[in-house]
């Protein structure tokens, strides 16, 4: 959550933060750019399956989902860069949060 808040400071008016899974599948990069403020990149250690992907979200909506979850470990399920994502606690199947990405042009 702290990485998301820090990266969110550097977003433009649509509050877009890009999440990119690196090729090694051990690092998730959170990045944002604003012409007037600057840019920020933050790397988080992750365990991932599947193909590397880049997807953009409104960081405030993503943060709302993270705040609602309990526990230290979070699962983010992605089906590509334009399909809905699912966010849930790794140990709790009773609650999940659905989030639509921002379509990048």
N, C-alpha and C positions, 0 to 999 in steps of 0.2 A: 504494500500500500504506500509506503514511503517513496519508493521508486516512481510510482505512478503519480503521486502528488508533485514530486520534484519535476518530472518530465512535463506535467500538465501546466506548469508555470510558463513554459515556452511555447504554448500553443497559440494558434490564430483564433479568429472569432468563432470557428466551428468546433473548437476544443478537440482537435484531432490528434490522437497519439497513435503512432504506428508500432505494432508488435511484429517482430521478425524473428522466426526461428532460424538459427544459424545451421549450416550444413553439418556441423558436428553433433547436433541435437542435444547439446549440453548447455547451450546458452540462448537466452531469449533477450533480444535487444529492444528496448523501449526508446523511441525517438520522437522528437517533435521539432518543428521549425516555425519561426515567425520572422518575417523580414525586418520588423522594427526592433524586436527583442534579441533574437539570436536563435541558437539551436542547442539541443541537449540530447545526449545519448547515454543510456544507462544499461548495463548488462546484468542479467539475473541468471543464476544457475538453475537449471531445470532438468527434469527427466522427461523425454519426449519420445513419442512413437509417430511413425508416418513420415510424410514428405515435408521438407522445409517449406514454410509458408510465410507470407507477409500480409497483415490485415490491419486496418485502421478502425479505431473506435473513438467515440466521444469519451474522454477520460472520466468525466463526471459520472456517466452511466455505469462505466466499468467499476469505478470506485464504490458506487452505491451497491453493486452486486457483491463486491468483496467484503464490504462492511456487514452485510446480512449473513455471511457465512461464519460458521464456528470452526475453530481448529486452526492449526498452523499450516496444514497442507491443503492446496487448492487444485482442482482439476479444471482445465479449460479445454473444452472440446470444440474443435474447429472443423468445418466442412468446406473450406475454401475461403476466398476473400470477399464474397458477396452473399454468402448464406449465413443464417443465424448461428450464433455460437452459444454453447452451454457452459455455465460456470456452476460448480458445486464443490462442497467439501469432499476431500478424498475418502473420509471414513463415514460420511453420512449420505445415504441415498434418499432421504425423506424430503429434501429441499433442493431445488435447482433454480437458476436464474438464466433466462434467455435474453440474449443481447444481439442486436442487429449491428453489423459493421457499417462504416461509412464507405460509400463507393468512391474510390480514388479515380481521378480522371487523368 
